[in-house]
Amino acid sequence: MSDARDILEKVASGEMTPEEAELQLKMKPFVDLGFAKPDLHRGIRQGVPEVIFGEGKTAEQIDKITTALLEGGQKTVLITRLSEEKAAELNVDIKYYKEARIGAAGIIPEPDAKGTIVVATGGTSDLPVAEEAAVTAELLGNKVTRVYDVGVSGLHRLLSHKEELMAASVVIAVAGMEGALASVIGGLVDCPVIAVPTSVGYGASFEGITALLAMLNSCASGVTVVNIDNGFGAGYSAGMINHIGG
């Protein structure tokens, strides 16, 4: 549910007065920290509040941005591409997901969408990207099922999970090498498939470009593709799809 709809429903139910709702909507849309301008109205505009990209930022900068978002009323703050070393330097209290390289400050939400997102990987080497997708989706209020190491080199492994795949509302297919997993899954399920190429593979994989091109050229209908190693983008998009009509 978007923040704007939540505000309107609280007014309708009497939990919030029109004056209180007006105050929330009139709050400053951003805070100017000099080095950053945290967006306080993104949840109202888009349904999902601002997420911090941790790579390239100092621990001090992340602390200040996170604090500004929390003080501005954001309930949960995600920090992506956050190294374990930098996470240890933060003063703000976070839950750290090591494999996903994600930190979460504030409230860890319970699932509020009806459907389930399945995250599938070609191999164990794809786990960091897959976990980024899975944890992102979970922190955006989605139930996630993990189906890992089910690549096409042993197709029976994937088929043993066909019930979970066919019951999914969205499937995220994460694979490197030749990236065939997305096409195979796309031919099995009746829901959207979000393909994530990874930079896993030998020389001719060109750090994920081979998988990217293969996924873009998939003959399976309903397959869309995000950028190389972009687990966050896949988890975010899957979460938006899963909340439609919820």
N, C-alpha and C positions, 0 to 999 in steps of 0.2 A: 504494500500500500504506500502511495506517495505521501510525503509530509503534508502537502496541500490538502489532499483528501482526508488525511487523519485530522487535520485542524477543523475542516468543515464538518466532519462527522461528530467531533467533540462538541462543536457549537450546536449541532442538531440534537444531540443527546442531553445537552445541558451541562456537560462536564467542563465546558469552557464558555465564557461570555463572549459576545461579539467584540467587546472592547479588548479582551485578552488576545483574541485571534488577530485583530487589527494590529495590535502591538507587535506580535510575532512577525506578521507580514511586512511591517514597516521597519523592522530591525535593519541595521546596516547590512548591505548585501555582501560586503567583504571587509576584512581588516587589513590595513596597510602596515606590514612589519618592516618595510624598507626593502628587504631582500626577497620578500614574498607577499602575496595578497591572498590569504586563505578565503575561499568562496563559501560564505555562510548560507547562501540561498540555493545551492546546487540541488539539495534534496527536494526543495519546493519546486524547482524548475524541472528536474529530470527524474525525480523519484529515488535517486541514489545520491547520497552526499559525497563530498569531495574525498578522493583517495590520494595519499601522499606517495610519490615515487621516490623511494629512499636512496637509490643509487645516485651518486654525485652530490648529495647533500651531507653536511656535517651533522653530527649528533646534536649539537646545539641548535642548528636550524630546524631539525626534525622535532626536537622538544618544543620549540617556540610555536611552530605551525600546529602541532598536535594540541598544545594547550589552548591556542586561539580557537581552534575548531570546537573543542570540548566546552570552553567557556561560552562559545557562541550558540550552544544548544545541541551540537551534534552528539548523538548517543554513542556511536561507534566510529572509530577512526582506523582505517586500514593503512598500513605502511608497507608497500611492496618493494621487492628487491632490496631487502634490508639484511645485511650480513650479520652473522652471529657476533662478530667483534663490535660492530657499531651498535647492535641491539644492547650489548652489555654496557655501553657508554651512556645510554639514555637515562635521564632522570625521571621521565614520565613513566608511569606504571603500564606495562604492556604484557600481553600474552604472546610469546614468540613461537612461531611454527618453523622449526629449523629446516625441514626438507623443502617447504614452500618458500622460505626466506620472506615470510610475512610477519609483521607485528600488528597486534590489534589492541587499541586502547579503548577504554570505556566498557560498555555493555556487550557481552557476547550474545548475539540474538538467537532465539529459538527459531526453527523453521516456520514460516508463515505462508508458504506456497503449498498447493495441494500435490503437485507432481514431484517426480524424482528426476534428478540429473544423474546420468551415468557417465563417469570418466573412465575411458579405456586407453590403455597404452600398448604400443607394439612390443616394447621391452622394458626391462628394469632401468636401463639407462635414461629412459624418458621420464622417470619419476619426478625429478625436480620441477619440470614444466607442468606435469600432470597435477602435482600437489599444489602448485600455484593456482591452477584452475579450480581444483576441488575446494581448497580452503577459501578462495575468493567467493565461490558460489555459496559455501556454508555461511560465511560471515555476512552475506547479503540475504540470509534468511531462506536458504534452500536445503532440502534433504539431498544428500549425495551418496551414491553407491560407487565404489571403486572396483574396477575390473582390470587388473594389471597383468602385464606380460602375456598378452593374448595375440601376438603378432602372427602374420600370415605364414611364417615358416613352420608353424604348427597349428593349422587352422582348427583342429579339434578343440583346442583350448578356448578359442573364441566361441565356438558353437556350444560348449558346455555352459555358457552364460547367456544363451539366447533368450531365456525367460526374462532376466533382468533387462536386457537390451530392448526387448519388444514391449516391456511395460514402461519404459522411460518416456518422459515428456521431451527431453533433449538428451542427445549423446554428444560428448566431447571426445573426439578420437585424436590421440596424441601419438605421433610416430615420426621417426627419422628414417634413415636409409632411403628406400624408394617410396615411402609414404603410402603404401597400398592399403593400410588398415581402414582409412576413411571410406574408400570405395567399397570395400567388402561390407562394412557396417551399413553404409548407405543403401546397399542392396538387400538388407535384412529388415530394416525398421521402417515404421511409418511416421516417424517424428523428425524434426530438424536435426542434422548432424553438423557440428562445428568441428572442422579439421584444424589441428594445430601441428604444423611441421616443426620438427626439432633439429637442432644442429648436431645430431648424432649420426655418425657414419664414417666411412672411409673417404679417401680423397675425392672420388668422383661424386660424393654427395654434396660437395661444395658448401659445407657448413649449413646445410638445410635447404639450399636452393633447389636441389633435385626433388626433395620431398614437397616443397612448396609448389613447384611446377606440376608435379604429378597430381597433387590434390586439386589444384586449379583446373586441371584437365580431366577430373573424374567424370566417368560416364554415368555415375549414380546420381539420380535426381535428389534434390534436397540437401546437398552438401555445400556448405559455405566455408570459407577459409580465412583464418586470421594470419597475422605475420609470424615469422619464424620465432619460436620460443615464447610466443605471447600467450602464456597460460592465463594471465590476468584478464586479457581481452576476451578470451573464450569463456572464462567463468562469469565475467560480468554480463556478456551477451546472453549466455545460457540462462542466467538468473532473471534477466528481463523477460525472456521468452516464457520462462516457467511461471512468472507472476501474472501473465496476461490472463485476465478473467478470474484471477484469484481474489 
